[in-house]
Amino acid sequence: MYVLGISGSPRIGGNTGLLLDEALLGASVQGAEVEKIILNKLKMRPCQECETVKDDGTCKIEDDFQALFGKIKKADALILASPIFFGSLSAQTKIMIDRFQCYWRYKYVLKKPVPENMKRGGLILIEASKRDEFLDNAKAIVKNFFATANTEYKNELFIKGIENKGDIAKHPDALSKAYELGKSL
Ligand SMILES: Cc1cc2nc3c(=O)[nH]c(=O)nc-3n(C[C@H](O)[C@H](O)[C@H](O)COP(=O)(O)O)c2cc1C
């Protein structure tokens, strides 16, 4: 079992990263091979809406998305973690999702065969406010992304009211819930 954790926060040592680390720890104690990707460290252009695209489901822009796409395809489970920025996913997270457009077209327009086995997916979101509509908004986007990426939406952990770097560590049970999320995936 290979579990890929993807962090959409630009803040090293921030809340999203700490939650994701715990989730990956939970997965690893169950025997999974785990890997963490920090999207902010990748060189990844936003989707360019290319006039001509490849029919094989891959994106033709040659950057770090190519290796990430390979890892996502290989993974048995994905844990996507993002802070809420302006009521939605972070830009880093959204850039990755938009780059799946060629795969979306391959799957839903060209109706090409995709793997029968669904991956398992977990979503971790964190916001400073306590606005459910922001979390619902981000969740809807991720559900769409997971469906495209042959991933079943299995678990979620949404944390509200945490703003400053690392303050998640003071939360009474957020880290243990993240651990459980990873373990159960
Ligand atoms: C550019 C930016 C936009 C943000 N927008 C929101 C927002 O719309 N709603 C909210 O509740 N928090 C918002 N926040 C706060 C973050 O979601 C919050 O501080 C979170 O804990 C950051 O997680 P991190 O440490 O993993 O980056 C924003 C923060 C930044 C930097």
The ligand as a MOL file (V3000), in Angstrom:
LIG
                    3D

  0  0  0     0  0            999 V3000
M  V30 BEGIN CTAB
M  V30 COUNTS 31 33 0 0 0
M  V30 BEGIN ATOM
M  V30 1 C -3.8460 34.1650 1.3320 0
M  V30 2 C -4.6220 33.6600 2.5150 0
M  V30 3 C -6.0020 33.5730 2.4300 0
M  V30 4 C -6.7330 33.0600 3.4970 0
M  V30 5 N -8.0870 32.9800 3.3760 0
M  V30 6 C -8.8090 32.4600 4.3780 0
M  V30 7 C -10.2240 32.3520 4.2570 0
M  V30 8 O -10.8230 32.7110 3.2460 0
M  V30 9 N -10.9150 31.8430 5.3020 0
M  V30 10 C -10.2890 31.4250 6.4540 0
M  V30 11 O -10.9630 30.9660 7.3570 0
M  V30 12 N -8.9380 31.4810 6.5700 0
M  V30 13 C -8.1990 31.9950 5.5660 0
M  V30 14 N -6.8330 32.0740 5.6900 0
M  V30 15 C -6.1760 31.5510 6.9150 0
M  V30 16 C -5.5940 30.1520 6.7540 0
M  V30 17 O -6.5270 29.2530 6.2190 0
M  V30 18 C -5.1270 29.6440 8.1210 0
M  V30 19 O -4.1940 30.5440 8.6680 0
M  V30 20 C -4.5420 28.2510 8.0870 0
M  V30 21 O -4.3380 27.8100 9.4090 0
M  V30 22 C -3.2080 28.2380 7.3460 0
M  V30 23 O -2.7070 26.9160 7.3090 0
M  V30 24 P -1.1430 26.6290 7.0370 0
M  V30 25 O -0.4040 27.0120 8.2900 0
M  V30 26 O -1.0760 25.1960 6.7520 0
M  V30 27 O -0.7450 27.4260 5.8340 0
M  V30 28 C -6.0710 32.6210 4.6740 0
M  V30 29 C -4.6680 32.7280 4.7500 0
M  V30 30 C -3.9510 33.2380 3.6900 0
M  V30 31 C -2.4440 33.3230 3.7910 0
M  V30 END ATOM
M  V30 BEGIN BOND
M  V30 1 1 1 2
M  V30 2 1 2 3
M  V30 3 2 2 30
M  V30 4 2 3 4
M  V30 5 1 4 5
M  V30 6 1 4 28
M  V30 7 2 5 6
M  V30 8 1 6 7
M  V30 9 1 6 13
M  V30 10 2 7 8
M  V30 11 1 7 9
M  V30 12 1 9 10
M  V30 13 2 10 11
M  V30 14 1 10 12
M  V30 15 2 12 13
M  V30 16 1 13 14
M  V30 17 1 14 15
M  V30 18 1 14 28
M  V30 19 1 15 16
M  V30 20 1 16 17
M  V30 21 1 16 18
M  V30 22 1 18 19
M  V30 23 1 18 20
M  V30 24 1 20 21
M  V30 25 1 20 22
M  V30 26 1 22 23
M  V30 27 1 23 24
M  V30 28 2 24 25
M  V30 29 1 24 26
M  V30 30 1 24 27
M  V30 31 2 28 29
M  V30 32 1 29 30
M  V30 33 1 30 31
M  V30 END BOND
M  V30 END CTAB
M  END
